[in-house]
Amino acid sequence: MTEFRFEDQTDASRWAMLRGDELVSVLDYRDDGRTVAMTRAYTVPTFRGHGYAGRLVAHAVAALEARGDRDVVPTCWYVADWFAANPRHRGILREPRSA
């Protein structure tokens, strides 16, 4: 079985999960130098139902945590749900601004 690999494709502003050369899932983002807005998680239909988007979000969050220089804004509903289900990673979330 072919192993999965993860790529931060900065030119396309997305994280990608690939199996061999085949695209499995993507996580689009906008990076302003201080925060990374995770805007869309998408899995190719033939790969859906196996938790690949969750694995990709986990990988991207771990990479950002290791860098330590960005906060995350989960604008995608899937990413927001992922953070709700994985509270130990909430420390990387940007604090909401006071009104």
C-alpha positions as a printed NumPy array, in Angstrom:
array([[  0.   ,   0.   ,   0.   ],
       [  1.252,   3.469,  -0.874],
       [  1.972,   5.769,   2.049],
       [  0.33 ,   9.146,   2.399],
       [  2.376,  12.309,   2.33 ],
       [  1.567,  15.869,   3.295],
       [  2.719,  18.999,   1.495],
       [  2.382,  22.654,   2.401],
       [  1.844,  23.993,  -1.11 ],
       [  2.441,  27.649,  -0.27 ],
       [  2.101,  28.831,  -3.884],
       [ -1.466,  27.466,  -3.887],
       [ -2.139,  28.473,  -0.236],
       [ -3.112,  24.962,   0.737],
       [ -2.016,  21.864,   2.545],
       [ -2.379,  18.724,   0.443],
       [ -2.585,  15.054,   1.368],
       [ -1.425,  12.737,  -1.396],
       [ -1.215,   8.995,  -1.914],
       [  1.585,   8.526,  -4.371],
       [  0.924,  11.269,  -6.928],
       [ -2.838,  11.166,  -6.367],
       [ -4.515,  14.055,  -4.539],
       [ -6.634,  12.836,  -1.617],
       [ -7.552,  15.941,   0.37 ],
       [ -6.751,  19.672,   0.59 ],
       [ -6.937,  22.319,   3.273],
       [ -7.044,  25.835,   1.837],
       [ -5.753,  28.722,   3.927],
       [ -4.905,  32.425,   3.965],
       [ -1.706,  33.373,   5.796],
       [ -1.191,  37.057,   6.652],
       [  2.088,  36.516,   8.513],
       [  0.437,  36.458,  11.95 ],
       [ -2.62 ,  34.251,  11.489],
       [ -3.619,  31.388,   9.248],
       [ -7.295,  31.355,   8.325],
       [ -8.217,  27.778,   7.442],
       [-10.905,  28.415,   4.847],
       [-11.873,  25.092,   3.288],
       [-11.289,  21.377,   3.844],
       [-12.044,  19.21 ,   0.83 ],
       [-11.627,  15.508,   0.143],
       [-11.82 ,  14.052,  -3.344],
       [-15.167,  12.175,  -3.496],
       [-13.617,   8.734,  -4.083],
       [-11.651,   9.096,  -0.823],
       [-14.449,  10.413,   1.405],
       [-15.546,   8.609,   4.532],
       [-12.088,   7.558,   5.736],
       [-11.175,  10.506,   7.961],
       [ -8.587,  11.926,   5.583],
       [ -9.669,  15.567,   6.02 ],
       [ -9.27 ,  15.165,   9.771],
       [ -5.797,  13.692,   9.334],
       [ -4.853,  16.598,   7.091],
       [ -6.142,  19.214,   9.542],
       [ -4.265,  17.454,  12.37 ],
       [ -1.061,  17.481,  10.328],
       [ -1.388,  21.178,   9.418],
       [ -2.172,  22.159,  13.021],
       [  0.803,  20.152,  14.317],
       [  3.093,  21.865,  11.798],
       [  1.828,  25.3  ,  12.824],
       [  2.167,  24.447,  16.514],
       [  5.762,  23.348,  15.901],
       [  6.529,  26.628,  14.111],
       [  4.972,  28.6  ,  16.941],
       [  4.657,  31.857,  14.996],
       [  1.032,  31.772,  13.793],
       [ -2.42 ,  31.669,  15.32 ],
       [ -5.258,  29.856,  13.556],
       [ -8.676,  31.174,  12.614],
       [-10.971,  28.255,  11.682],
       [-13.317,  29.883,   9.137],
       [-14.263,  26.498,   7.638],
       [-17.024,  24.683,   9.564],
       [-15.118,  21.389,   9.316],
       [-11.99 ,  22.89 ,  10.866],
       [-14.049,  24.544,  13.625],
       [-15.65 ,  21.162,  14.384],
       [-12.191,  19.54 ,  14.389],
       [-10.989,  22.018,  17.042],
       [-14.147,  21.394,  19.091],
       [-13.393,  17.664,  19.005],
       [ -9.669,  18.179,  19.755],
       [ -9.591,  20.71 ,  22.617],
       [ -5.927,  20.144,  23.461],
       [ -5.054,  22.075,  20.272],
       [ -7.179,  25.148,  21.05 ],
       [ -4.13 ,  27.019,  22.351],
       [ -3.195,  27.853,  18.773],
       [ -6.523,  29.567,  18.066],
       [ -6.539,  33.349,  17.751],
       [ -8.246,  34.941,  20.704],
       [-11.437,  36.757,  19.722],
       [-11.187,  40.539,  19.863],
       [-13.081,  42.343,  22.58 ],
       [-15.928,  44.588,  21.471]])
